[in-house]
Amino acid sequence: MKKLRNINILLLVSSIILLAVLGSIFIITQENANLFNTPKMTTVSAKEEKSILILHSYDAVYQWTNQLHSGIIEQIETIEQTSNYKITYYVEYFDTKLHYSDEYFAQLYEELLMKYGDMAIDGIILTDDNAYEFITKNRETLFKDEPIVAIGINNLYTVEEIQPLTTVISDKVDYDRAFKEALMVNEDTKNIKVIVDQTTTGIYLKKELEKTLEPYSETYNVEYLDQYSYSDLQRVLYEATPEDLIFYSVFAQDANGKRFNPTYALRDFSEISSVPIFCFFEYEIEDGGFGGYVVSEMTYGKTAVETLEKYWSGIDLPSIIQDKQLFKFSIYDYSKIKRYHITEASLPESAVLVNKPPSFLDQYGLILLFFSIIMALLLMIIAHLMAVNKRQTVIEEKNSEVIDLSNELMDTQKELIYMLGNVIEVRSLATSDHVKRVAELSYLLAIKAGLPENEAENLKIASALHDIGKIGVPEKILMKPGKLTKEEFETIKTHTKLGNDILKSSKRELFEMARIIAYEHHEKWDGSGYPRKLKGESIHIYARIVAIADVFDALSSKRCYKDAWEREHIMEYFNDQKGKQFDPRLIELFFLNQEEFIEVRKKYSHKEQEVV
């Protein structure tokens, strides 16, 4: 049994550990392995309220604007988690790609004045030139004293042209480095082709590109794809060869004047193109661009909020921030690398690969670490349990004889109790069968009353000593065939106290149970019994059970002073004494199962008259 228990313990521990492993895997999966990257929270008594107004030149449908905004919001959330600021922000989209007129800007002015004229604003972020120029023009009446950070600005301004409390973060693409890096990746280049349109933005960008590409025209054939219809441009891309280096600048309108969503256009071009399409902005990678040395618009957005925070801290800031390296990175789409069979070795060492499926170790490394630790602990526990089990086996083998001896002593103890009970009953002119019957009847009634099996079994053994006190009663009284005198009956009654005195010195469970039975089995439910006139449930359940078993067998048996009673007479007597001499609940159980009690009596009856 102990070996089995150890195995069960081992299985339980193993199950718990496996559940811990599964729980760890679930947590890691749910948290995307960011358990250790949670921003540190600053404990503060109260947050300082700040408000930011974000004014975008273009609508959120444009990826450039959308990514700038995402960077702004992400940095606001970071600052709230790591500083003493509670920031509320408001957003307006001017949508000047579709609406650009004096009337439209006059309407914008009135709306902003109405919505924010009387509101306390702690800082303003402007994205792209149109919003910056609009606010600069109306600064005296709109947001005169609020710090302004402008990002994504293409036009070059001098320090003198920038108003006080304003910082402009210039948006200048490093075209030269972008082309040099692309040529390093595509060593077979003979033709440089740039996708650009004839919109106002396209014309401006083409001029910027021409300045950069003029020196390259001596070595490469440079072509601007601004004279093609949409379908013709698709054909050019489809027929491109490794000798063609394709760059995407902007495409919102073809040569026929048909307008397109730049995001969808780039996706179409990327799907049909036979060569990778390099781009200048990070967001264009998600739209199908291959990548390159690109501007990170998310970084622009984050820097704008960081700059405002410096204003709030009283730090002196320059009017212009123009760091070519601050917002530009070498970023490439891994899926396009595989599609166009480009080797990673041809990319710059600092290149970042996006959309790259994580390796097995990248994806499950932390899980494997957890699993390895848990498995090591599991093996240690198993080894420990095996050692304990081995020691336990040795102990069990050494103690087996002791256990057998203990069981033998227990059996001997039970036999001695029965033998002693038989001696007592014989002395009082009963037979040994009476002891056996009372024991079996008590066991049956105990089970019916809901006592546990082991407790009912012990009650069966202990009941044999219910009349042990009769040892101290003179034989002439015990064996008297006729009716006892009052004095003789009082002497008989002393056997309950004598039984208590005999058994009370033992601390054994069986003898304590026997003492209770010997002392209380003549108490009556209504309190008229002896020796202590106990009443109801103050009489121990053991004594109440044995009392019924004893009386039932005594009435059913022939004695020197009486004949055995008939069954009907016995049942009438018990019914009459229900709630008087006997526990009424136990009597009901006795009546409900009387056939079983009769069968038990018959089984252990030999010479004595039985109830029929």
Summary of the structure (lengths in Angstrom):
residues: 612
radius of gyration: 50.4
end to end distance: 46.6
largest distance: 145.8
contacts: 1848
relative contact order: 0.07
helix: 56%
strand: 12%
